[in-house]
Amino acid sequence: QKEVEQDPGPLSVPEGAIVSLNCTYSNSAFQYFMWYRQYSRKGPELLMYTYSSGNKEDGRFTAQVDKSSKYISLFIRDSQPSDSATYLCAMSDDYKLSFGAGTTVTVRA
Amino acid sequence: ETGVTQTPRHLVMGMTNKKSLKCEQHLGHNAMYWYKQSAKKPLELMFVYNFKEQTENNSVPSRFSPECPNSSHLFLHLHTLQPEDSALYLCASSQDWTTDTQYFGPGTRLTVL
């Protein structure tokens, strides 16, 4: 079983739709949860960082963590074509960062 | 992308060639990382350096040889690679190796013929 599972997609949505991304994990020691965004031919950039279970909102982005279910989500409201990218979840247990495979999202104008 | 830079951005090499990838960070961080990114697979951590000392080597074949002369520079020396080594090689840095927030460079797209 992989430590972090993420559906690679691809996911295609119309502009203005809500994008819903998620990851599951098996290591209960993970305490820090991140979402990275990676545009084509670029390196990943940190989008959201959360520590505890619950929701964190930043503009059009909301990150959710449910430690009891070992499940994290990222929601993008009012999606724009500029949101087209690969989104990687990542999580840490203080020793190392483990990544999901990434979900490729295309927002159609 | 002035935080973490990588050169070259693209590299094509034969299996008998020797080449080097370079990474430089301008963030004042103490930890630097090499990752391999293959299509549809999670990022694979290869090496970690903290204050110029290697703290992790994730069972990487010896045909990959890292070098960290100071906290700002990281190299990955490549020798007798295999076609399956073709991938995007990403460099990252963080304040120290226990810090979760890593900043990535744009990567070097490597093709081994």
Interface residues (C-beta under 8 A of the other chain):
Chain A: K2 V4 Q6 P8 Y32 M34 Y36 R41 K42 G43 P44 E45 L46 Y49 L88 S92 D94 Y95 K96 L97 S98 F99 G100 A101 G102
Chain B: E1 V4 Q6 K40 K41 P42 L43 L45 E56 L90 A92 T98 D100 T101 Q102 Y103 F104 G105 P106 G107 R109
